[in-house]
Amino acid sequence: MRIAITGGKGGTGKSTVATALAVELAKRKKKILLIDADVDCPNDYIILSIKRKKKQAIYQSIPKWNFKKCIKCGKCAKVCKENAILFVKEKYPIFVSDLCIGCNACSIICPVGAISKTKKQIGTIYSGKGHDINLITGEMAIGYEESSPIINALKKFIAKIENKYDYILIDTGAGTHCNVISALLGCDLAFAVTEPTPLGATDLDLILELTKLLNIPTKIILNRSNVGNKNLIKKIAKKYKTDIITEILYKKKILEAFSRGKPIKDESIKKIANFIKK
């Protein structure tokens, strides 16, 4: 079973919940694989104090020009939707690799076969183990801008091993962009972690709209529930006909565990685990 821990807004405690839930389920003799798919800034290994080992590099196909063949027609620049190819009449194309997403449309459209393929590293997959759970982390290379290919490579990697586990927890990035959609696709259930603030409510609305479009059943986890206005979140829950399955209080012991690199222990996390068991 694939379960996403997601949220429209950053900083709501999504990774804190994901790591704590993974540990709680492992205590119940379940085989758990935790995937940190927040590839821009993965931090589950820090929260769990797990040492990571590099498993494999992630590469992306990019074009390579043979200017001896190039006829300076500019078709490659016209077909590039990412504007990664600049063209000035009677000049050779200028390629901006940081903007390329590896679609290879330029090599397909080239009438003289002047564009071949090469590759560049865009990310890395790491693994680690601790608290009786296995952790797989995707991390985007510094300077690279498009995270969806990292997510896709990460999902391809775990597809080979997922049958060994009872639950696969996917800690997604924040927001509703392509990287989050990629992480959510194929999930059986999602938990949207939010907070009782106007921004929390607005972004919860967005993520619930997304999971509705993706046809993924989604429940709400209300973090820091004693700080703010819970009615804001209740209105959104009612709008989408879903439930707040647990509330996590803002309290000192949770802050201390987080700052020491330890998964939090709280009755609210047990409620989430019990819900999954149902």
C-alpha positions in Angstrom: 0.0 0.0 0.0 1.4 3.4 -1.0 0.6 6.3 1.3 1.5 9.9 0.6 2.1 12.4 3.3 1.7 15.7 1.6 0.6 19.3 2.0 0.0 22.5 0.0 2.0 24.6 2.3 5.7 24.2 3.4 6.6 24.2 7.1 3.4 22.4 8.3 5.3 19.4 9.8 4.9 17.1 6.8 8.3 15.4 7.2 7.9 15.3 11.0 4.6 13.3 10.6 6.0 11.1 7.8 9.0 10.0 9.9 7.0 9.5 13.1 4.4 7.5 11.3 7.0 5.3 9.7 8.6 4.5 13.0 5.2 3.8 14.7 4.2 1.4 11.9 7.5 -0.4 12.2 6.9 -0.9 15.9 3.8 -2.8 14.9 6.0 -5.3 13.1 5.2 -3.9 9.7 7.8 -3.7 6.9 8.2 0.0 6.1 9.8 1.8 3.2 10.0 5.6 3.7 10.5 7.6 0.5 11.7 11.2 0.9 10.4 12.7 -2.4 11.0 16.3 -1.3 14.0 16.2 -3.6 14.7 20.0 -3.5 15.5 19.7 0.2 15.2 16.2 1.6 15.5 16.1 5.4 13.9 12.8 6.6 17.4 11.3 7.2 18.2 14.3 9.4 15.0 13.9 11.5 15.7 10.2 11.9 19.5 10.6 12.4 20.1 8.0 9.6 23.4 7.9 7.7 22.8 7.8 4.0 24.7 5.8 1.4 24.8 6.7 -2.3 22.9 4.1 -4.4 23.0 5.6 -7.8 23.3 8.8 -9.8 20.3 10.1 -11.8 21.1 11.3 -15.3 19.1 13.2 -17.9 19.5 13.0 -21.7 20.5 16.3 -23.2 21.3 17.3 -26.8 24.7 17.6 -28.4 25.3 19.5 -31.6 27.6 18.6 -34.5 28.1 22.1 -36.0 29.8 20.5 -39.1 26.3 19.2 -40.0 24.2 22.0 -38.7 22.6 24.2 -41.4 21.5 26.9 -39.0 17.8 26.5 -39.8 16.6 27.2 -36.2 14.0 24.4 -36.1 15.5 23.1 -32.9 14.9 26.4 -31.1 11.4 26.7 -32.4 10.4 23.2 -31.1 12.0 23.7 -27.6 9.1 24.6 -25.2 11.6 25.2 -22.4 13.4 27.9 -24.3 16.7 26.0 -23.7 17.9 26.7 -27.2 18.6 30.3 -28.4 18.8 31.0 -32.1 19.9 34.0 -34.1 19.6 33.9 -37.9 22.8 32.7 -39.6 24.3 31.7 -36.2 24.7 28.3 -34.6 22.2 27.5 -31.8 23.1 28.4 -28.3 22.2 25.7 -25.8 21.3 26.5 -22.1 21.5 23.1 -20.4 20.0 24.2 -17.1 16.7 24.8 -18.8 16.6 21.5 -20.7 14.2 18.8 -19.5 15.5 16.1 -21.9 12.5 15.7 -24.1 14.8 15.2 -27.2 12.3 17.1 -29.5 15.2 19.1 -30.9 17.1 15.9 -32.1 13.8 14.6 -33.6 13.1 17.8 -35.6 16.6 18.3 -36.9 16.5 17.7 -40.7 20.1 16.9 -41.1 20.8 14.7 -38.0 23.1 17.3 -36.5 21.9 16.7 -32.9 22.8 13.6 -31.0 22.4 12.7 -27.3 24.6 13.0 -24.3 23.8 13.1 -20.6 24.3 15.1 -17.4 23.8 14.2 -13.8 20.7 15.9 -12.3 20.4 14.1 -9.0 21.3 11.2 -6.7 19.4 8.4 -4.9 20.5 7.5 -1.4 19.5 4.7 1.0 19.7 4.3 4.7 18.3 2.3 7.6 17.3 3.0 11.2 14.4 2.6 13.6 13.6 -0.7 11.8 12.6 1.2 8.6 14.3 1.5 5.2 14.7 5.0 3.9 15.2 5.9 0.2 16.0 9.6 -0.6 16.1 11.5 -3.8 18.1 14.6 -4.0 18.3 17.1 -6.9 21.7 18.4 -8.1 22.5 21.9 -7.1 21.6 24.3 -9.9 19.1 22.0 -11.6 15.6 23.4 -11.7 13.2 20.7 -12.7 12.5 18.2 -9.9 9.9 15.9 -11.7 12.6 13.8 -13.4 14.2 13.1 -10.0 10.8 11.9 -8.7 10.3 9.7 -11.7 13.7 8.2 -11.3 13.1 7.6 -7.6 9.7 5.9 -8.3 11.4 3.7 -11.0 14.0 2.7 -8.4 11.6 1.7 -5.7 9.3 -0.2 -8.2 11.9 -3.0 -8.1 11.7 -3.5 -4.3 8.3 -2.3 -3.2 6.8 -5.8 -3.1 9.0 -6.5 0.0 7.1 -4.0 2.1 3.7 -3.7 3.8 3.6 0.0 3.5 5.4 2.5 1.4 5.2 6.1 2.8 6.0 8.9 0.4 6.9 12.2 1.9 6.2 14.6 -1.0 7.3 18.1 -1.5 5.0 21.0 -0.6 2.7 22.6 -3.1 0.7 21.4 -6.1 3.4 21.5 -8.9 4.5 18.7 -11.2 6.9 17.2 -8.7 4.1 16.7 -6.1 1.8 15.3 -8.8 4.5 12.8 -9.8 5.0 11.7 -6.2 1.2 11.3 -5.7 0.5 9.3 -8.8 0.0 5.6 -7.9 -0.8 6.3 -4.2 -3.7 4.5 -2.5 -4.2 7.1 0.2 -2.9 10.5 1.1 -2.7 12.5 4.4 -2.7 16.3 4.0 -0.7 17.9 6.8 -1.8 21.5 7.6 -2.0 24.1 10.3 -4.9 26.3 11.6 -3.9 29.5 9.8 -5.3 31.4 6.8 -2.3 30.3 4.7 -2.7 26.7 5.9 -6.4 26.7 5.0 -5.8 28.2 1.5 -3.1 25.7 0.6 -5.0 22.8 2.1 -7.8 23.8 -0.3 -5.4 23.5 -3.2 -3.9 20.1 -2.2 -7.4 18.6 -1.6 -8.5 19.9 -5.0 -5.5 18.2 -6.5 -6.0 14.8 -4.8 -9.6 15.0 -5.8 -8.6 15.3 -9.4 -6.2 12.5 -9.0 -8.9 10.4 -7.3 -6.8 9.7 -4.2 -8.7 9.4 -0.9 -7.3 12.1 1.4 -7.6 12.7 5.1 -6.4 15.8 7.1 -3.8 15.9 9.8 -4.0 19.2 11.8 -0.6 20.1 13.2 -0.1 22.8 15.9 -3.9 22.6 16.4 -3.8 24.6 19.6 -2.3 27.6 17.9 -4.6 29.4 15.5 -8.2 29.0 14.3 -9.3 25.4 13.8 -12.6 26.5 12.2 -10.7 27.5 9.1 -9.6 23.9 8.6 -13.0 22.5 9.5 -14.6 24.6 6.7 -12.2 23.2 4.2 -12.7 19.6 5.5 -16.5 20.1 5.1 -16.1 21.5 1.6 -14.3 18.3 0.5 -16.4 16.0 2.6 -13.3 14.6 4.4 -12.2 14.3 8.0 -9.5 15.6 10.3 -8.3 12.2 11.6 -6.0 13.6 14.3 -4.7 16.8 15.8 -1.1 17.3 16.9 -0.6 19.9 19.7 2.2 22.4 19.6 4.2 21.4 22.6 7.7 21.4 24.0 8.5 17.7 23.8 7.8 17.6 20.1 10.1 20.5 19.5 12.9 18.9 21.6 12.6 15.6 19.7 12.8 17.4 16.4 15.8 19.4 17.4 17.7 16.3 18.5 17.1 14.3 15.4 14.6 12.0 16.9 11.2 10.9 15.6 8.4 12.3 17.7 6.3 10.1 19.9 2.8 11.2 20.4 -0.7 9.7 20.7 -1.7 11.6 17.6 0.7 9.5 15.5 -0.8 6.3 16.9 -4.2 7.5 15.8 -2.9 7.8 12.2 -1.4 4.3 12.4 -4.7 3.0 13.7 -6.6 4.6 10.9 -4.4 2.9 8.3 -4.9 -0.4 10.0 -8.7 -0.1 9.4 
